[in-house]
Structures are given as structure tokens and as C-alpha cells.
Amino acid sequence: MYDYVIVGAGSAGCVLAARLTEDPEVKVALIEAGGPDTDDEIHIPAAFGALFKGRRDWDMSTEPEPGLNNRHCYLPRAKMLGGCSSMNAMVYIRGNRRDYDEWAENGAEGWSYDEVLPYFKRGEDNERGEDAYHGTGGALPVRESRSMNPIADAFVEAAAQAGHEKNPDFNGARQEGFGRYQTTQSGGMRASVAVTYLHPVMERENLTVLTNAHALQILFDSDRASGVQIDRGGEIEEVHASREVILSAGAYQSPQLLMLSGIGPADQLPLFQIEVRQDLPVGQGLQDHCMTLINWTTDHETLMTALTPENVELLQTEGRGPLSSNIAEAGGFIRTRAGLAAPDCQFHCAPVLFYDEGLGATVQDGLAFGPGVVKPTSRGAVTLRTPSPYSKPRIVHNYLDSEEDRATILAGMRVALDIAAQEALQGVITGTFSAPAADATDEEIMEFVRENTMTIYHPTSTCAIGPVVDSRLKVHGVQGLRVVDASVMPSVVRGNTNAPTIMIAERAVDLIREDALALSGTAA
């Protein structure tokens, strides 16, 4: 018996486990379907692509995407301690002030920008120091690039030549502009939540971490969640919670586990012989950022040659060099049309070829950059494929389903081609690897988009505040059950979602403690 049982040792789950066990009287079980984060490719930043489709990857894919010529899109999702923070591009972005204020305006009480900023700062240890927007002394190291590939600088300069402002801090007073991304690294190595939050507290007597433990369903005692049934090494076990079960399995698997447990759309669950415990729109409203990368060839040094004995030594001895690259070293945010309250388009730039959804072979020196839709109006869904907890869910994002999203990506592609034409990049680019022609028509560009668009790995909103959980992240209609991960976002933020997910967990700790205190006071 534990006080709290947390399902998923990812960006939210590790934070929750570390923070909740600060109280020695609180017993926590952290359940993770994958194994420990021991592979070298996890910790060497530039090597994360080697994890794709491997044993640490759930290796999901979408159903045929109507807006992308009915392609199945590859969806890498980490299956290990640290979750996707152990396999992502380590970009530290919070999103835009408007994202959180919109949440609050639409009923998410306590989630406005001014209310969540202290939680971003609490978790952060920014090497630039503390100011109105940044914190120091937190568990999460936020650092400048230790790779500093000149191609990334050429991209930022070319954007300036194209008329876009430079921005040294996307998480400060303003988000728009182009610049280098700060990263979640320490000493040139990946700083996942497993490394920064979980491993330092693994020896606490009140924390039990169960790896290779696949959650099968939530257990209930009447209308209260009482634990989780797991498959651990072929043995079916039950892990019980006296206070709460907390789902932190991510935007695809938290809704899947809820639906398998009878919490979901009443018109769908009976089709799988699942008794409806609570009729909620679980899995609906799925949002994600998609991007279209253009690839160019170059005669400059890229990350293709990063893996050399000299660079290994440089990383090991000085914590810098090409192997410390987070791949997406630079980028920017723009508004593609007038009248927008905040940016609708984000760019990522990598000093290496990045094509075929990140699965293409690095066959020559090159660079990749392009636009992504960061305030999508298209919506998708996560639904069950079978009633088996071992089946992967059905996922349809409906990328570029709306006219607004198509307009954003088309305008972003025009901006990308304009940036490529500037002097700073013309001195770098030697030819086209995969790109529309400079004089391509809108339809030709859109056909390129339909064939080459991929996820930016930011699924959210399938257990959203409002429809599925309340503002304290409690699931409507049942007791003792909370969801704490990116799935609770009412809408996807404008930017990379790892930092916001960590913030959600930091704030959830306070909500959980407040509710426990109130309950003990009521009992007294």
C-alpha cells in the first residue's frame, strides 16, 4: 500500500515522485513500462536519433492522415525512465504568455501566465542567472549550447537579413524573433528529468520505482481509484494507493489507460465490451505541432562527422563539441499574418540532414530547417484499437485539417525559402537535397508539405482541463484519480512542450499537498 501511485516515469512522473517524497511520511510508487535510462545514446545529446524505433521507443504511428496524402506518420515516444525528456531535442521553451492566459480565460483557474511563471522558475537552474523571468537553484539545468555549430549562427543571421528580428531569449519578455535555443543539458550532456529529479532521490526509503511494469488498468473501490494493475515480467500484480492514483503516461497513453478502465466516451467503450464508469470525452481534442523541414547540402562541417575519437574526448573532458549538439540548435517564432495575438509559426534549424521523419540516413553534409504550426486549429483523437492494454491506440492528428493551419504552413515555407536565399546562408548552401523550387507555386509547395510534414513530438490535450479534469487536475466524476502530464493542457502551447509539462508537475505537487492537507483537516 502506498499513498500515491504514479503511472509513467516521464517528464511529469519523475517530478512528482521526487517532490512528493520530500515528505518522509509520504510513500510513493512510480510505475514505468520501460527500463532504466542506461544506454549511452540517451545521455549523449547528438545521439538521440539512434533511439528511434529501438527498445526504448514505443514506436507509435498515426492512422492515415487525410491532410498528408494519407501517410502514416511516425510517432516516437520514449519507453524508459525520464520518458521523452530522455529522447527529445532538449529545447527549453515555455510557450507564450497568451497560451496560459487563454487557459485561464477559458476556465482553467490558477493557470494564467503570472500564476504559472513561479513554477517555471522553481524548477529552473538557468546559467544566465535569476531575473524576472528565470530562476536558479532548481533541479533542471538550462544551459547555452556547447556545440555552437556555425551553421546555426548563419541561419539566425540569414533570418535577420530577411527582415526578422533577433531574440536572445524566447522565454523572456517576448517570444518573436530568431536565435539560438537554450537546452536542458549539464556539462554538455542530456539533463533529463530522470537524471535531474529522479536519480538523486532513488535511495529514499519512501520511494519505490517499478521498471518494466506495464500498467493494465486502474483499480477501483466503488467510485474511488484504489490502485493500478500491472504486468511485471509476466506476473500480474496490484499496486494500491490510499490517497491517489496519478496518471502521467502522456497524451497518448493516459487517455488509453482511462478508457481501458471505463472512463471515456460512452458511445465508444461498449464497442470493446468495456463497462462505462464515467462518460467523458477522453482522447478527444488531440493537438500536436507539425513541421516541414527543407534540407540543403553544404561543404561546411556538420554533425554527420560528429562521432570521432577526438569529439568523444572533447565531450568527456570539456563537455562541449559536436556530440553535445541538441540537433535543433537554433530557431525562431513569427506571426504569418496580421491580426494574430501571438506567433503561429516556429522554426527549427539543425546543422545536419533531417528528413524522412528523422529516419533518413545521414549520407552527406547538409542542414535542415523549416516551419511548424504552433497554434493549430486542427484537432485529432486517441481511441482504443482493441480492449487489450498491450495494443497501441489509434491516433489521428488530422494535421493541416483546417484552412488556417494550411495558410500558416504555406506562409512559413515561403519565409523558409526567403531565409535560404539570403547571403548568410548562400555562403553555406551548395545545393538542394529536399526542397521546393524557389519559384514553386503554392500548390507545388503544398504538395511538398503533404509529403514531408512530420510531428514535432508535442501531443497534448487528450485529458484536457475542462472536459476531462478540473483545474486541480482531478478526473471528473471519480475520486482519488488525477492526470498530470501534457494531456491536461487545454490547448497546446506555442513552443516545445517539455518545459511546460515539468511546470505542470511542479504546480500539481502543490495542488496534491493542499488537497491532502484539506482532507486531513476534514478528517480531524
Secondary structure, 3 states (H helix, E strand, C coil): CEEEEEECCCCCHHHHHHHHCCCCCCCEEEECCCECCCCHHHHCHHHHHHHCCCCCECCEECCCEHHHCCECCEECCECECCHHHHCCCCECCCCCHHHHHHHHHCCCCCCCHHHHHHHHHHHEEECCCCCCCCCCCCCEEEECCCCCCHHHHHHHHHHHHCCCCECCCCCCCCCCEEEECCECEECCEECCHHHHHHHHHCCCCCEEEECCEEEEEEEEECCEEEEEEEEECCEEEEEEEEEEEEECCHHHHHHHHHHHCCEECCCCHHHHCCCCCEECCCCEEEECCEECCEEEEECCCCHHHCCCHHHHHHHHHHCCCHHHCCCCCEEEEECCCCCCCCCCEEEEEECCCCCHHHCCCCCCCEEEEEEEECCCCCCEEEECCCCCCCCCCEEECCCCCCHHHHHHHHHHHHHHHHHHCCHHHHCCEEEEEECCCCCCCHHHHHHHHHHHCEECCCCECCCCECCCECCCCEECCCECEEECCHHHCCCCCCCCCHHHHHHHHHHHHHHHHHHHHHHHHHHC
